[in-house]
Amino acid sequence: MNRLYFLFFDVFALAIASCEKGNFLDTKTTVDLNKEIVFADSANTIDYLSGLYVDLSLGYTLSSDNSGYDYAKMCDEAEGRYPALGNYDKVVTQGTFSGSFFSTIAGQWANFYQNIQNANIFLAEVDKSPLSAGKKTRTKAEARFLRAYHYHNLMKYFGGVPLIGDKVFSATDRDESARSTYEECVNYVVSELDAIANDLPPNYSGLDYGRITKGACLALKSRVLLYAASPLYNGGSTATGELIKYTAYPDANQNRWEKAALAAKAVMNLNEYSLNIDNTTKPGYGFYKLFISRVNNEFILPRPLPPGKQLEQAFNPRSRGGANFYYYPTQELVDMFPTINGKPITDDLKTAGNPTGYDAANPYVNRDPRFESTVIYNGSLFYLNADRALREVNTFKGLGATTDAIISTTGNTSTSTGYFVRKLQDELAAFTGGGNVNRSLPIIRYGEILLNYAEAANEMGNTAEAITTLKLLRERAGINAGADGLFGLPATTTVAGMKKIIQNERAVELAFENHRFWDVRRWKIGSLIDGKNMHGMEITNVGNATARVYTYKRVDLTKHYFKEIYYYFPIPKNDVTINPNLTQNPGY
């Protein structure tokens, strides 16, 4: 593993060059500096710390540079745009495991450890800076959080990993650390978060908005403990023998769910956060507005972006100025969205007595309003620059079809599923017209914490508490309350029945926020995907240009695989070869 640390201090110039403008990430220093100069100056010291925040947004595809971290297209959530089998998502979903797979994973392992190294440099040097004692305490806590965050990323990928403490490696160091057990890694991250929480303020405003807060510490702890309690890690390792302890807790313990519930409840009890609710403008409008807001009470850890149209360019249909559309929602995801009554589309069918049920002949009406805010479908209203007005996006085939129409999976000039991503995008900001969007990316938000709490409470047998918590999310979503006031949820159910509802709710609520792939893993439900075709919706206009009549045909896309080996990624082979103490994950 010694090769990971060769970058030592020259990473500072790289880090600050990557920072965004318009907030605390707007660095003042633009030249290469050594550590003696950097930490002799307050502004440079803060600039270095700001550089540590850059990789918080890994997983959000703003450009091709970080698309390798986006796993939405590697499960049942999305289909990648590019059909070539050498593309990283295809290597994963097709199980070919070419050299590019191992090199990509090795690069991500190295990047996470580089971020940990950068944080350790800051912690080793900041006391030499002229910062005040109070600011040193606070900034150390920020650096320790960011270090813990990247350890959590490593644990998601690999299970237990080497814990290097505060050590700063030089280019000549040879590290022969063994992997820490999964339990040791969980304990370390949780203890770090506990230790620094009270050194951080409850909130920030102005240019400091987006810095680490006490709530962010407690929220990351909630996420870490939820993973630790989940089937893959809570006595459910796919490894055998001595390797088990490095990939999971060797034995299952129901009390881990209680720890996860208490951690989520601690965030809720801060009373600092709330769901963004607006069902007056239209049902679910608060959910839509959340993702095009820069400041919002639902954000626990936001990543402010400079004003612009980064996501619109990345995902908009071509008719709306999009250029890249890196991936497309699958029919599998679309089908997870319930009806406006909050019930599965298979159970809540439209009839004369139930006019708001699901209608297969008009499948996009009377749906959970989160669907409209997540997916661009045939008939979606989206700003059209040429008309300076909201106009329908057309993905259908036949007479009157546009450049946004569905194409073969072998193409890459438009959608292959019949859908485009809408989540996180402003419908009024087509890339070729309209104003810039001033927004933050949701790294951790309150909606996730409520889902964490609901899941943990249910696993402890408290299905009533889980239902009460999910009602909050469904009410915000704009779903009809119904005569019973349950928003489509059952009055009572079993733990197993509630588990399925919660899993579906997470897929819908957190779509394209870097959760689904990792949720499939930690729940150990990869078999539901393995060897299964993903699907799209081919819509054909069998009418004419003005009086359209649509037919709907579910079409096969590529087959996705999710073998047992996928539950952990491989420790980089070169590191295992160089360091005999570094144990490889099962199957590699």
MIMISE-951099 format. One record per residue (C-alpha): x, y, z. Coordinates in nm, 2 decimals. Each point is the difference from the previous one (the first is absolute). Example, Ala and Ser with C-alpha at 12.3 -4.5 7.8 and 13.67 -1.06 7.14 Angstrom:
2
NODE px py pz
NODE 1.23 -0.45 0.78
NODE 0.14 0.34 -0.07
end
This chain:
588
NODE px py pz
NODE 0.00 0.00 0.00
NODE 0.30 0.23 0.02
NODE -0.05 0.11 -0.36
NODE -0.31 0.19 0.10
NODE 0.18 0.27 0.19
NODE 0.25 0.13 -0.26
NODE -0.19 0.32 -0.05
NODE 0.08 0.13 0.35
NODE -0.04 0.38 0.01
NODE 0.00 0.10 -0.37
NODE -0.37 -0.10 0.01
NODE -0.08 0.34 0.15
NODE 0.03 0.18 -0.33
NODE -0.22 -0.26 -0.16
NODE -0.26 0.02 0.27
NODE -0.04 0.37 -0.01
NODE -0.01 0.01 -0.38
NODE -0.30 -0.23 0.02
NODE -0.21 0.22 0.24
NODE -0.32 0.16 -0.11
NODE -0.07 0.37 0.01
NODE -0.26 0.20 0.19
NODE 0.03 -0.14 0.36
NODE 0.26 -0.11 0.25
NODE 0.15 -0.21 -0.28
NODE 0.10 0.32 -0.18
NODE 0.37 -0.02 0.08
NODE 0.23 0.30 0.00
NODE 0.32 -0.19 -0.08
NODE 0.07 -0.11 -0.36
NODE 0.37 -0.08 0.01
NODE 0.19 -0.31 0.10
NODE 0.11 0.02 0.37
NODE 0.19 -0.22 0.24
NODE -0.14 -0.08 0.34
NODE 0.23 0.25 0.18
NODE -0.14 0.29 -0.20
NODE -0.36 -0.13 0.01
NODE -0.03 -0.05 0.37
NODE 0.18 0.33 0.08
NODE -0.30 0.19 -0.14
NODE -0.36 -0.01 0.12
NODE -0.16 0.04 -0.34
NODE 0.22 -0.27 -0.16
NODE -0.08 -0.23 0.29
NODE -0.37 0.04 -0.05
NODE 0.04 -0.04 -0.37
NODE 0.17 -0.34 0.06
NODE -0.29 -0.11 0.22
NODE -0.25 0.11 -0.27
NODE 0.18 -0.21 -0.25
NODE -0.08 -0.31 0.22
NODE -0.37 0.05 -0.07
NODE 0.03 -0.04 -0.38
NODE -0.06 -0.38 -0.01
NODE -0.31 0.01 0.22
NODE -0.20 0.00 -0.32
NODE 0.15 -0.32 -0.15
NODE -0.29 -0.20 -0.14
NODE -0.17 0.30 -0.16
NODE 0.07 -0.01 -0.37
NODE 0.07 0.36 -0.09
NODE 0.25 -0.09 -0.27
NODE 0.16 -0.31 -0.14
NODE 0.29 0.04 0.24
NODE -0.20 -0.13 0.30
NODE -0.25 -0.23 -0.18
NODE 0.20 -0.30 0.12
NODE -0.12 0.07 0.35
NODE -0.37 0.00 -0.10
NODE -0.15 -0.34 0.06
NODE -0.36 0.09 -0.10
NODE 0.05 -0.18 -0.33
NODE 0.15 -0.30 0.16
NODE -0.31 -0.13 0.16
NODE -0.37 0.02 -0.10
NODE -0.03 0.38 0.04
NODE 0.14 0.11 -0.34
NODE 0.15 -0.12 -0.33
NODE 0.33 0.15 -0.11
NODE 0.00 0.20 -0.32
NODE 0.31 -0.15 -0.16
NODE -0.05 -0.36 -0.14
NODE 0.36 -0.10 -0.04
NODE 0.09 -0.30 0.23
NODE 0.32 0.17 0.11
NODE -0.18 0.28 0.19
NODE 0.02 -0.03 0.37
NODE -0.37 -0.05 0.06
NODE -0.02 -0.27 -0.26
NODE 0.30 -0.18 0.15
NODE -0.18 -0.01 0.33
NODE -0.35 -0.08 -0.12
NODE 0.12 -0.26 -0.25
NODE 0.25 -0.16 0.24
NODE 0.29 0.01 -0.25
NODE 0.24 0.14 0.25
NODE 0.25 0.12 -0.25
NODE 0.32 0.18 0.09
NODE -0.19 0.33 0.00
NODE -0.21 -0.12 0.29
NODE 0.30 -0.07 0.22
NODE 0.18 0.32 -0.10
NODE -0.32 0.21 0.07
NODE -0.04 -0.16 0.34
NODE 0.37 0.04 0.08
NODE -0.03 0.37 -0.10
NODE -0.30 0.05 0.24
NODE 0.18 -0.18 0.28
NODE 0.30 0.23 -0.05
NODE -0.21 0.31 -0.02
NODE -0.18 -0.08 0.33
NODE 0.33 -0.05 0.17
NODE 0.14 0.31 -0.16
NODE -0.28 0.20 0.16
NODE 0.08 -0.16 0.33
NODE 0.36 0.09 -0.04
NODE -0.09 0.36 -0.08
NODE -0.21 0.02 0.31
NODE 0.29 -0.14 0.21
NODE 0.23 0.26 -0.15
NODE -0.23 0.27 0.12
NODE -0.04 -0.15 0.35
NODE 0.38 -0.03 0.03
NODE 0.07 0.36 -0.11
NODE -0.29 0.22 0.10
NODE 0.13 0.06 0.36
NODE 0.29 0.19 -0.17
NODE -0.23 0.24 -0.17
NODE -0.11 0.34 0.14
NODE -0.36 -0.10 0.03
NODE -0.17 0.07 0.33
NODE -0.03 -0.29 0.25
NODE -0.37 -0.02 -0.06
NODE 0.04 -0.01 -0.37
NODE 0.26 -0.27 0.03
NODE -0.23 -0.21 0.20
NODE -0.28 0.04 -0.25
NODE 0.21 -0.06 -0.31
NODE 0.16 -0.31 0.14
NODE -0.35 -0.13 0.06
NODE -0.09 0.07 -0.36
NODE 0.31 -0.18 -0.12
NODE -0.07 -0.30 0.22
NODE -0.36 -0.02 -0.13
NODE 0.13 0.00 -0.36
NODE 0.24 -0.27 0.08
NODE -0.27 -0.21 0.16
NODE -0.22 0.06 -0.30
NODE 0.26 -0.15 -0.23
NODE 0.05 -0.29 0.23
NODE -0.37 -0.06 -0.03
NODE 0.04 0.00 -0.38
NODE 0.28 -0.26 0.03
NODE -0.22 -0.22 0.22
NODE -0.29 0.02 -0.25
NODE 0.24 -0.12 -0.27
NODE 0.22 -0.25 0.18
NODE -0.12 -0.07 0.36
NODE 0.28 0.03 0.26
NODE 0.30 0.20 -0.12
NODE 0.34 0.10 0.15
NODE -0.05 0.28 0.25
NODE 0.30 0.23 -0.01
NODE -0.09 0.23 0.29
NODE 0.17 0.34 -0.02
NODE 0.31 -0.12 -0.19
NODE 0.12 0.21 -0.29
NODE 0.18 -0.21 -0.26
NODE 0.29 0.13 -0.21
NODE 0.11 -0.13 -0.34
NODE 0.27 -0.22 0.16
NODE -0.23 -0.17 0.25
NODE -0.09 -0.36 -0.04
NODE -0.33 -0.08 0.17
NODE -0.07 -0.36 0.08
NODE -0.32 0.05 0.20
NODE -0.24 -0.28 0.03
NODE -0.37 0.04 -0.05
NODE -0.19 0.10 0.31
NODE -0.31 -0.20 0.06
NODE -0.34 0.13 -0.11
NODE -0.09 0.05 0.37
NODE 0.32 0.19 0.07
NODE -0.07 0.23 -0.30
NODE -0.36 0.07 0.12
NODE 0.12 0.07 0.35
NODE 0.27 0.23 -0.12
NODE -0.23 0.21 -0.22
NODE -0.27 0.02 0.26
NODE 0.25 0.10 0.27
NODE 0.14 0.27 -0.22
NODE -0.34 0.14 -0.07
NODE -0.10 -0.01 0.37
NODE 0.33 0.17 0.09
NODE -0.04 0.30 -0.23
NODE -0.38 0.06 0.00
NODE 0.00 0.25 0.28
NODE 0.30 0.19 -0.15
NODE -0.22 0.10 -0.30
NODE -0.28 0.26 -0.01
NODE -0.37 -0.10 -0.07
NODE -0.01 0.19 -0.32
NODE 0.17 0.25 -0.23
NODE -0.12 0.28 -0.22
NODE 0.14 0.23 -0.27
NODE 0.32 -0.11 -0.17
NODE 0.07 -0.27 0.26
NODE -0.33 -0.18 -0.08
NODE 0.09 -0.36 -0.09
NODE 0.27 -0.05 0.26
NODE -0.02 -0.30 0.23
NODE -0.24 0.05 0.30
NODE -0.08 -0.20 0.30
NODE -0.31 -0.13 -0.18
NODE 0.22 -0.13 -0.29
NODE 0.21 -0.20 0.26
NODE -0.31 -0.16 0.15
NODE -0.15 -0.06 -0.35
NODE 0.31 -0.18 -0.13
NODE 0.00 -0.21 0.32
NODE -0.36 -0.09 -0.08
NODE 0.10 -0.12 -0.34
NODE 0.30 -0.19 0.12
NODE -0.20 -0.18 0.27
NODE -0.29 -0.08 -0.24
NODE 0.25 -0.17 -0.24
NODE 0.16 -0.18 0.30
NODE -0.35 -0.14 0.10
NODE -0.09 -0.11 -0.35
NODE -0.01 -0.36 -0.12
NODE 0.33 0.00 -0.19
NODE 0.20 0.13 0.29
NODE -0.19 -0.12 0.30
NODE 0.12 -0.36 0.00
NODE -0.07 -0.04 -0.38
NODE 0.34 0.01 -0.16
NODE 0.04 -0.20 -0.32
NODE 0.36 -0.08 0.10
NODE 0.11 -0.31 0.19
NODE 0.25 -0.08 0.27
NODE 0.23 0.27 0.12
NODE -0.11 0.25 -0.26
NODE -0.35 0.03 0.15
NODE 0.11 0.24 0.27
NODE 0.15 0.24 -0.26
NODE -0.32 0.02 -0.20
NODE -0.27 0.00 0.27
NODE -0.08 -0.07 0.36
NODE 0.05 -0.38 0.04
NODE -0.33 -0.04 0.18
NODE -0.34 0.17 -0.04
NODE -0.12 0.22 0.29
NODE -0.35 0.16 0.00
NODE 0.13 0.27 0.24
NODE 0.18 0.16 -0.29
NODE -0.33 0.11 -0.14
NODE -0.07 0.17 0.33
NODE 0.33 0.19 -0.03
NODE -0.10 0.11 -0.35
NODE -0.34 0.11 0.12
NODE 0.14 0.21 0.28
NODE 0.26 0.16 -0.23
NODE -0.28 0.11 -0.24
NODE -0.22 0.12 0.29
NODE 0.29 0.21 0.13
NODE 0.00 0.20 -0.33
NODE -0.38 0.03 0.01
NODE 0.02 0.13 0.36
NODE 0.23 0.28 -0.09
NODE -0.30 0.18 -0.15
NODE 0.23 0.17 -0.25
NODE -0.15 -0.17 -0.31
NODE -0.33 -0.05 -0.16
NODE -0.15 -0.13 -0.33
NODE -0.04 0.26 -0.27
NODE -0.38 0.01 -0.04
NODE -0.21 0.18 -0.26
NODE -0.31 -0.17 -0.11
NODE -0.18 0.33 -0.06
NODE 0.16 0.10 -0.33
NODE -0.07 -0.36 -0.12
NODE 0.03 -0.34 0.17
NODE 0.36 -0.09 0.07
NODE 0.14 0.34 -0.10
NODE 0.21 0.02 0.31
NODE 0.18 -0.32 -0.10
NODE 0.08 0.14 -0.34
NODE 0.12 0.34 0.14
NODE 0.22 -0.17 0.25
NODE 0.25 -0.11 -0.27
NODE 0.03 0.34 -0.17
NODE 0.06 0.19 0.33
NODE 0.33 0.12 0.12
NODE -0.11 0.03 0.37
NODE -0.27 -0.22 0.15
NODE -0.09 -0.12 0.35
NODE 0.00 -0.36 -0.14
NODE 0.36 0.01 -0.09
NODE 0.22 -0.15 0.28
NODE 0.31 -0.01 -0.21
NODE -0.04 0.20 -0.32
NODE 0.27 0.04 -0.27
NODE -0.05 0.35 -0.14
NODE 0.06 0.03 -0.37
NODE 0.08 0.32 -0.19
NODE -0.30 0.15 -0.18
NODE -0.03 -0.19 -0.33
NODE -0.17 -0.28 -0.20
NODE 0.24 -0.28 0.06
NODE -0.27 -0.26 0.06
NODE -0.22 0.13 -0.28
NODE 0.28 -0.04 -0.24
NODE 0.08 -0.35 0.14
NODE -0.35 -0.14 -0.01
NODE -0.25 0.21 -0.20
NODE -0.14 -0.14 -0.33
NODE 0.17 0.13 -0.30
NODE -0.30 0.22 -0.09
NODE 0.05 0.18 0.34
NODE 0.37 0.06 -0.06
NODE 0.13 -0.32 0.16
NODE 0.33 -0.13 -0.14
NODE 0.10 -0.30 0.21
NODE -0.30 -0.18 0.17
NODE 0.24 -0.24 0.16
NODE -0.28 -0.24 0.10
NODE -0.37 -0.06 -0.03
NODE -0.26 -0.11 0.26
NODE -0.11 -0.36 -0.05
NODE -0.36 -0.12 -0.01
NODE 0.08 -0.19 0.32
NODE 0.05 0.33 0.18
NODE -0.31 0.15 -0.16
NODE -0.21 -0.29 0.11
NODE 0.11 0.06 0.36
NODE -0.18 0.33 0.02
NODE -0.35 -0.07 0.15
NODE -0.32 0.17 -0.11
NODE -0.12 0.33 0.14
NODE -0.17 -0.21 0.26
NODE 0.33 -0.13 0.12
NODE -0.07 -0.36 -0.10
NODE 0.20 -0.22 -0.24
NODE -0.11 0.03 -0.36
NODE -0.07 -0.37 -0.01
NODE -0.26 0.03 0.29
NODE -0.16 0.34 -0.07
NODE -0.16 -0.03 -0.34
NODE -0.22 0.26 -0.16
NODE -0.37 -0.09 0.00
NODE -0.33 0.19 -0.01
NODE 0.00 0.00 0.38
NODE 0.38 0.08 0.02
NODE 0.07 0.27 -0.26
NODE 0.34 0.08 0.14
NODE 0.14 -0.35 -0.03
NODE 0.27 -0.11 -0.24
NODE -0.10 -0.01 -0.37
NODE 0.22 -0.21 -0.22
NODE -0.13 0.19 -0.30
NODE 0.11 0.33 0.15
NODE 0.27 -0.11 0.24
NODE 0.15 0.34 0.11
NODE -0.31 0.16 0.14
NODE -0.12 -0.04 0.36
NODE 0.35 -0.10 0.12
NODE 0.19 0.09 0.31
NODE 0.11 0.37 -0.07
NODE 0.36 -0.10 0.07
NODE -0.01 -0.18 -0.33
NODE -0.05 0.32 -0.19
NODE 0.29 0.16 0.19
NODE 0.23 -0.29 -0.06
NODE -0.06 -0.13 -0.36
NODE -0.05 0.18 -0.33
NODE -0.26 -0.21 -0.18
NODE -0.20 0.03 -0.32
NODE -0.22 0.31 0.06
NODE 0.21 0.16 0.27
NODE -0.01 0.37 0.00
NODE 0.34 0.16 -0.02
NODE 0.12 0.34 -0.11
NODE 0.07 0.02 -0.37
NODE 0.24 0.28 -0.10
NODE -0.15 0.06 -0.35
NODE -0.35 0.07 0.14
NODE 0.11 0.15 0.34
NODE -0.27 -0.21 0.15
NODE -0.07 -0.34 0.16
NODE -0.05 -0.26 -0.27
NODE -0.04 -0.37 -0.01
NODE 0.30 -0.22 -0.03
NODE -0.07 -0.27 -0.26
NODE 0.17 -0.34 0.02
NODE -0.25 -0.18 -0.22
NODE 0.07 -0.16 -0.34
NODE -0.21 0.05 -0.31
NODE -0.15 0.31 -0.16
NODE 0.12 0.32 0.16
NODE 0.29 -0.17 0.19
NODE 0.29 0.22 0.10
NODE 0.37 -0.03 0.08
NODE -0.10 -0.11 0.35
NODE -0.18 -0.32 -0.12
NODE 0.11 -0.34 0.13
NODE 0.28 -0.16 -0.18
NODE 0.16 -0.35 -0.01
NODE 0.22 -0.09 0.29
NODE 0.29 -0.01 -0.25
NODE -0.03 0.37 -0.06
NODE 0.11 0.28 0.22
NODE -0.17 0.32 -0.14
NODE -0.32 -0.01 0.20
NODE -0.17 -0.20 0.27
NODE 0.00 -0.38 -0.03
NODE -0.26 -0.04 0.27
NODE -0.26 0.26 -0.10
NODE 0.09 0.22 0.30
NODE 0.25 0.27 0.10
NODE 0.11 0.10 0.35
NODE -0.19 0.30 0.15
NODE 0.12 -0.02 0.37
NODE 0.21 0.30 0.10
NODE -0.09 0.20 -0.31
NODE -0.18 0.32 -0.05
NODE -0.28 -0.03 -0.26
NODE 0.04 0.37 -0.09
NODE 0.37 -0.01 -0.07
NODE 0.05 -0.18 -0.33
NODE 0.37 0.03 -0.07
NODE -0.04 0.22 -0.30
NODE -0.23 0.25 0.18
NODE -0.13 0.11 0.33
NODE 0.19 0.10 0.31
NODE 0.27 -0.18 0.19
NODE -0.10 -0.23 0.29
NODE 0.13 0.08 0.34
NODE 0.00 -0.33 0.19
NODE 0.17 -0.24 0.23
NODE 0.04 -0.38 -0.04
NODE -0.16 -0.20 0.28
NODE 0.29 -0.21 0.15
NODE -0.21 -0.07 0.31
NODE -0.36 0.13 0.05
NODE -0.27 -0.04 0.26
NODE -0.21 -0.22 -0.23
NODE 0.27 -0.27 0.02
NODE 0.01 0.02 0.38
NODE -0.37 -0.06 0.02
NODE 0.04 -0.30 -0.22
NODE 0.29 -0.12 0.21
NODE -0.21 0.02 0.31
NODE -0.30 -0.17 -0.16
NODE 0.21 -0.29 -0.11
NODE 0.17 -0.05 0.33
NODE -0.32 0.04 0.20
NODE -0.17 -0.26 -0.22
NODE 0.29 -0.25 0.04
NODE -0.05 0.04 0.37
NODE -0.36 -0.11 -0.04
NODE -0.15 0.35 0.03
NODE -0.19 0.01 -0.33
NODE -0.24 0.26 0.13
NODE 0.28 0.25 0.06
NODE 0.13 -0.08 -0.35
NODE -0.34 0.08 -0.15
NODE -0.03 0.32 0.19
NODE 0.34 0.11 -0.13
NODE -0.07 -0.09 -0.36
NODE -0.32 0.20 0.01
NODE 0.21 0.31 0.04
NODE 0.18 -0.07 -0.32
NODE -0.32 -0.09 -0.19
NODE -0.18 0.31 0.12
NODE 0.28 0.21 -0.13
NODE 0.00 -0.19 -0.32
NODE -0.36 0.12 -0.07
NODE -0.15 -0.35 0.01
NODE -0.37 0.00 0.09
NODE -0.06 -0.06 0.37
NODE -0.30 -0.22 -0.06
NODE -0.30 -0.05 0.24
NODE 0.23 -0.17 0.25
NODE 0.27 0.27 -0.01
NODE 0.27 -0.26 -0.07
NODE 0.11 0.12 -0.34
NODE -0.03 -0.35 -0.15
NODE 0.18 -0.17 0.28
NODE -0.15 -0.30 0.18
NODE -0.15 0.05 0.35
NODE 0.20 -0.30 0.12
NODE 0.23 -0.25 -0.17
NODE 0.28 -0.24 0.08
NODE 0.37 0.09 0.03
NODE 0.06 -0.18 -0.33
NODE -0.29 0.19 -0.17
NODE 0.12 0.33 0.13
NODE 0.36 -0.07 -0.11
NODE -0.12 -0.03 -0.36
NODE -0.18 0.33 0.03
NODE 0.30 0.18 0.15
NODE 0.23 -0.14 -0.27
NODE -0.23 0.13 -0.27
NODE -0.04 0.33 0.18
NODE 0.38 0.05 0.01
NODE 0.03 -0.08 -0.37
NODE -0.27 0.27 -0.08
NODE 0.10 0.27 0.25
NODE 0.37 -0.03 -0.05
NODE 0.02 -0.08 -0.38
NODE 0.32 0.13 -0.16
NODE 0.15 0.11 0.34
NODE 0.26 -0.28 0.01
NODE -0.19 -0.24 0.22
NODE -0.17 -0.27 -0.21
NODE 0.31 -0.21 -0.10
NODE 0.13 0.00 0.36
NODE -0.34 -0.08 0.14
NODE -0.04 -0.30 -0.23
NODE 0.34 -0.12 0.13
NODE -0.06 0.06 0.37
NODE -0.34 -0.17 -0.02
NODE 0.15 -0.29 -0.19
NODE -0.27 0.01 -0.26
NODE 0.23 -0.02 -0.31
NODE -0.17 -0.32 -0.10
NODE -0.31 0.21 -0.09
NODE 0.21 0.16 -0.28
NODE 0.24 -0.28 -0.09
NODE -0.05 -0.12 -0.35
NODE -0.31 0.22 -0.05
NODE -0.06 0.22 -0.30
NODE -0.05 0.37 0.08
NODE -0.29 0.15 -0.19
NODE -0.11 0.32 -0.17
NODE -0.33 0.12 -0.14
NODE -0.04 0.03 -0.38
NODE -0.29 0.24 -0.07
NODE -0.13 0.02 -0.35
NODE -0.23 0.27 -0.14
NODE -0.26 -0.19 -0.21
NODE -0.21 0.31 -0.05
NODE 0.11 0.31 -0.18
NODE 0.21 0.31 0.07
NODE -0.29 0.19 0.18
NODE -0.22 -0.28 0.13
NODE 0.26 -0.24 0.15
NODE -0.10 -0.35 0.11
NODE 0.27 -0.18 0.19
NODE 0.07 -0.37 0.04
NODE 0.24 -0.12 0.27
NODE 0.24 -0.29 -0.03
NODE 0.24 -0.12 0.27
NODE 0.33 -0.07 -0.17
NODE 0.31 -0.20 0.10
NODE 0.32 0.19 0.06
NODE 0.33 -0.15 0.11
NODE 0.01 -0.29 0.25
NODE 0.15 0.10 0.33
NODE 0.19 -0.23 0.22
NODE 0.06 0.02 0.38
NODE 0.20 -0.30 0.11
NODE 0.10 -0.07 0.36
NODE 0.35 0.13 -0.08
NODE -0.15 0.35 -0.05
NODE -0.08 0.04 0.37
NODE 0.36 0.11 0.04
NODE 0.25 0.16 -0.24
NODE 0.36 -0.12 -0.03
NODE 0.28 0.15 0.20
NODE 0.24 0.12 -0.28
NODE 0.21 -0.29 -0.11
NODE 0.33 0.19 0.00
NODE -0.05 0.10 0.36
NODE -0.08 -0.36 0.10
NODE 0.32 -0.12 -0.18
NODE 0.22 0.27 0.15
NODE -0.15 -0.03 0.35
NODE -0.03 -0.37 0.12
NODE -0.21 0.12 0.30
NODE -0.28 0.13 -0.22
NODE -0.26 -0.27 -0.04
NODE -0.20 -0.02 -0.32
NODE -0.38 0.00 -0.01
NODE -0.19 -0.32 -0.08
NODE -0.01 -0.11 -0.37
NODE 0.29 0.21 -0.12
end
